[in-house]
Every structure is written in C-alpha cells, then in structure tokens.
Amino acid sequence: MSFIIYGAGAVGGTIGARLFQAGHDVTLIARGDHLRSIQKKGLRFRAPDEDVVLEIEAVGHPDEIEFSPDDVVFLSMKTQDTADALRELAAAAPPEIAVVCAQNEVENERLAIRHFADVYGMVVMCPASHMDPGEVMVYSTPVSGILDLGRYPEGVDHRAQGIAGSLESASFVSEPRPDIMAWKYRKLMMNLGNSVQAICGRDASRGELRRMASQEGEACLEAAG
C-alpha cells in the first residue's frame, strides 16, 4: 500500500511528511514553484521539535504515477479544485484505489463517489501552514493532528481501519468513525467562529456574533435536512 498526497500544501504536506518519516511509501502531487522546489531540494518539514529536509518523491500530475489497486490517495486541495483533480485521477488510477477526502468541506465526498467506489471522509484538525515553496510547518507535537475518518456515506471497513493504523504510526490520532459525515458537519459548525475571530478579534468568538453565526449555521443544516 502506497500513499499519494494530492495537494501537498499545509495539511497534505504534513500528512505526507509524517507518513514518510514513519517508513511508508509516499508520493506527493504538487504544482508550480512548490513542486519544483521539492523536486530540486526535497520537502523542508518544520515542527516545534524539528526542522528537516525529506527526500519525498514529488510529481506534477497523477499520470506520472504507477498506481496499484491497494493505493490510498489523500485529496487535500481546496474544494474548488477537487472536480478537476478527480477527473485527472480517474484517468490515471485504477478504480479500486481508496480516496480519502482530507478536507473539512462536505462536498468533496459526493464528487469523489462519482469516480471511485471506496471513498472516505476525514475530519482534519491539524494546525499547519504552507508559506514558502518547498516548505510546510506543523505547530503541534508530539501529536501532529487528529485525523478521524470513515467510509462514505457511512460505515467502517478494513481499509478505514488500515489507513487509521498507518496514521497512528505517523504521529497522528486517527479513529475510524461510522458516522464520519456527522462529524464533518460538526466541524463546519466549529469553524464558524474562525471568521468572527479573524474579522473582529480573539474575544469576539465568545460573544453575540458567534452565537448569531451558530444559529444561522444550525438553521442552514436544518433546512438542508
């Protein structure tokens, strides 16, 4: 089983780096200056307790990878790029691969299931950043993040358990959850406070604006069923 990180930015780069450090076979898919820097100098991975350069394989397109049916692909691009990425992936990879939507939005799984049968949702709690080409930074140690996952639309199978086990071996906490989409919607509700805090200051997330945002979010979810 190999891991392909499709979108090697802050979150994807961190997942790929930690899996690589744990001895797993990892390939990054990146683009632009970020890709060129990784190919030329390796991926610089920074954490509170380390600053290392990792010689991880990096490519610019799925068709540069020789896939196997038991491979696992993490989607970690922004949702607006997911549809195009999935079309490229479906043209290059066998339909038996596992696709993990390592994205906190909730539309990606619905897009992925149109191309692949084994799709998994993931709740991402990983404080990381990608500011410069060829570099990613994670701010949490010794646990780099919480990456719970489950089969889409529901359930847990042996692949979910295997992926979670690999992540656990790589400095993450990862629990297989049969109701992963419910957890992803909860994460969306949690994220409502981020924009309030970013616009109005740290204390604003505990006040009236946060309450109003939460009420609107709950109303939207209820209206959507």
Number of C-alpha atoms within 10 A of each C-alpha: 15 15 23 25 28 28 24 30 29 20 26 26 29 27 28 27 28 20 21 19 16 15 11 18 16 22 21 29 22 25 18 9 12 19 20 17 18 24 18 11 13 19 27 20 20 19 17 11 9 10 11 13 16 16 15 19 16 26 19 17 16 21 14 11 16 9 19 14 13 14 18 23 24 24 26 24 22 13 18 10 12 22 13 11 18 22 14 14 20 18 12 16 19 16 16 14 20 23 26 26 28 28 24 22 18 19 13 25 25 13 16 24 16 12 16 19 14 19 25 27 31 30 26 21 18 20 15 20 17 19 11 13 17 24 23 23 23 22 16 14 13 11 14 21 23 19 21 23 30 28 27 23 16 15 15 17 14 10 17 26 18 13 21 21 16 18 23 18 17 21 19 24 17 23 20 23 21 18 17 24 23 15 19 21 17 12 17 16 18 12 13 18 20 16 14 19 17 11 10 12 11 12 9 17 20 12 12 10 15 18 14 12 17 17 12 14 17 13 12 11 11 9 8 7 6
